[in-house]
Amino acid sequence: MLKLSKTLFILCFGIASQLVTAQPATFENDILNIPQGAAIVDGEPVYYNNIQLVSNIDGNFTLLAAQQSSLVSVDSIVVNIAELFPIQVSLTVTGNKSIPCVELQTPAIFQDEFMFTVALAETALGPAESCIAVLDPFETNILLNVIGLESGTYTVKVNGVQASFSL
């Protein structure tokens, strides 16, 4: 078992389809179940599903299980700035999922000073599922929270592909 220390999990409650609602984290029998989360590990984003943490007597949590999700291949990022009040910044991200039978998961967005890091992952096939092995192009929009940020040039990185914008 791994002890969690200095790793911040961003809870990302995803919606698999328009008909399914997001599931909250639950705590039962000293086990914290988190449906989705992401972390920056060694400077790179990592996305997880079905995270289970067990609490111990001194109030810390130990990782019991987590399934790492594959990050999608990103080809390009276009930064869109809407000159509204408040200003809105969104990203149009294009790339490829590994196969057509998976869906994009809710993006995990980290912000540290003038850098946004986005982890964009895909769902996994179930154990009894199969799918044709062919890349599946996608385009998605991701809204960045820039309210209250100071003026300057910001860098955004989605799965290793980088762009910048100025506020």
Order of alpha helices (4+ residues) and beta strands (2+ residues): beta-beta-beta-beta-beta-beta-beta-beta-beta-beta-beta-beta-beta
